[in-house]
Amino acid sequence: MAAQQDRGRAEDAIFIADILLAQNKAKEAKGTATSATGSKFNVRWVEKDVEGRPLLKRNRSGETRKRASTTVVSVVSSEDATPFEEVPTVTQSNCSQQLFESEMQKLQNILTSADVQGPNNNPSTSTSWCLRQSVAQDEWRKARSYHINCLLSCNVVPEGSCSYCSSPAIIRCRDCMPQEWLCMDCDIHIHKKLTLHNRESCIEGIYKPIEPAVCCVKKDGRYTLVSQVCLLPTVRPVNLCSCDPANITESAGRAVILVCINGRYDLHMPNLQCRLCLAHWTPDMSDLIQSGYWPASVNADTLFSVDVFGTFEEMKTVAPSLSRQGFLRMLERRTCHFGRAGKIHGDVFQRSYMEYTFCQYQCEKMASVEHFTCPACTPSMLALCADGNRKLYRFRQSKGSEKPYFDGTFIAKDTDVHHFVDEIRSKMKSTAGRGLCGASQWSAARETARRASKLDEEGLEVVVCRHGMLLRALNMYRGEIFAYPLYLQKELQAATNGQFYCMDIACKYWPYIEKLAVSMLDLRPLLQMRPFLSVMHAKAHSTKCEIIWSGKNQEGAGTTAGEEVEMVNSYLSRCALTTKYMTKSARNDMLTVHAIGWNRQKKKCLHLALSSRRFLLLLEDLSSELGCPENIVHQWVHDVRQWATDGTRCDDDQSNLQKSIEQMFLGVHQKKASLYNQTDSNKIRHLRRRRLWEEKRKLFDTIKLYNEQVPDEERIVEEKVVSGLSVAGGDREAESVIWPWEVHSSESSNILTKKKIFDAYMSKVRHEEEKIIVMREMRQHCTYLKRMADNIRTVISEISSGRNRCLNEEGHRGLLCLLQKRLADVEEKFQVVCSSYRQALGPNASSLLEDGPEEMLEDHEEVDYESSDDSDFEGV
């Protein structure tokens, strides 16, 4: 690109030089014509190189030299006739040699000084990505025919010998690579112990999968497949008896089914017996579990490999909508692919999997693993976010009487919740109907609801911390009523020491608690928390409600959005495709397993999430950045708060209409300005445009009603209001709307201008708070890991001194080993976390992490993490 521009400049310089020569020659020809009559001559200049040879001439005719992309500017002297004089055609017969050489020298200087480079070899990122994809596609297309030939050649059976002897190879086992070719004797000898290898026979020149219970023999000069007995691979005793090991014989015991990641195997239990002393051994349940198997029943007629459970759990965590039947059908297809046959019972797999998972949970619990605790929020949690998920319902037709494994672990017991709801209804009379706020009707903002006829559980109410860690949940049986989040708040308030309780209908929920706490004294400690309206849901509330309750306007909240529960609900909603058909206990257990898997992944990446929040820089002076004095900023912030909290209705109808007009105008303007910023779907925009049209119609109806009650000089000009709300007008037109009742001075402005300054002020203060909050959470994370390591060491010392009565000797030793492993994992995690935080905080990491929140708050007087009686919510 740069080279083309330089060449273009050079051509323009040559063209302008030709114009100057033509004009000079025209001027000389004009003077010659006045002095000599009829005398005309042409001078032809011949250019030569340094050796005296004539140079090739380029065509200077006007037809070929005309350049459409060049703007021709006539360069004439002041004594010429007009500045728009036509430029004569440039020929070598009317050129001045001196002027030509001068212009040529200037042109050479330009070309010499120009840094002409080749074409740019560094395309943009998008261009280079498209180029790489195109090149990769072309390479695959060129190699496709070769790959097809390679695939076809894989079907050819080569004539070779065994990898261990010189006999002809008739069996191929890719699990034994690189020694994959085997004769019939070597195959029997090797795969007698490696039972689970997937083999293929090469009889009759084709590959055919064979199961482990089949081997190849030679009869009548031909190779045939016959059945054989295969034993289950298990651990073996070191010494069966004191006799010579040569006297020990191995035989096949009872039949057993093994299900692993490659499908189903029909095998036999191994039996060991001494011919001399008749000592006998067959694997018991302990031997099977140590071998990596888990029984499908108490009799262990069917065994599941532990890797199957691990794979199923990982797949369910990554893809929650995966069904048990789909996973088992995949295993059955792999069974058929490797030449075996047989079905896998779904209910047996479900029961065995849940039993294994619950036993694993109990072992982890003894190893001090806390699944439903956030390390960064312990012991002081900033915010609890609660919301209901109506997609996690369950049909009433799915019945079952078995008791859940994880009863009350994550999902609260239904009996406790029903008792709490009945107690609330006995203390206070409920109000029917949904809650209204602004132009929105909130289905969750209600105190009563009817039960659905075809559903049992209608959903799940969950609570998370501000990092998205699941803490607690309960089943909803009557929709989203206030009693459900109240129960969760009561359960978690003392345990987490939470400061904010985030909800999407906080403006309706908090007055409900205040009214309920009058008659129920045990709920009064809940008022020590502060209400927090979710930031995105606040956009759908009224303007005054957003100013009072929105989380971005709460001191000490930082940049907490209060929408973290929505991310968790989007994950849990995908579980509803399978849980709605389960029994009550199976649904409870499966949702608990999903919650444990979600929290495990969150804890694994928690230090990375906190380190990424350290992008906040030191803010400049607020008054200089907002463009107004500091005292005016604080005064306008106070004015906006006072305007929002002033909910009293006056006896004068005009005053009430004035307040309504201001609120509706501000709400319509803000929603219209953020229409495209907050929506990415035409369907949602269409819905919001219809609501905006309704609110706008109500605004102008209120203006007409106001104009009918006031004199002509105090009426509102509707054209100015329309201009202020138009997109083309922008903020300046909206700020220029002056209401007739507003009294202005040099230090005052309308509510829209004050609201903009209020939002900017709150945003900057919240970002300043976030820096301190993140440092505190980093410090709590490190402290949590250190305290966890100390607790594990204490437990190890206690168990080493005295054995647990609930465990046998082997279990006791296993628990000690598990605790040692857990201690090593915690210490390693602590080193990784500290290294990540040091890198994020920079050279002052040690001093920042050592200082507590109290020391850090001394330098930030604007931040107040403790709730006080002077809070803005006390008067609401």
Summary of the structure (lengths in Angstrom):
residues: 876
radius of gyration: 41.8
end to end distance: 65.1
largest distance: 146.5
contacts: 2470
relative contact order: 0.06
helix: 51%
strand: 12%
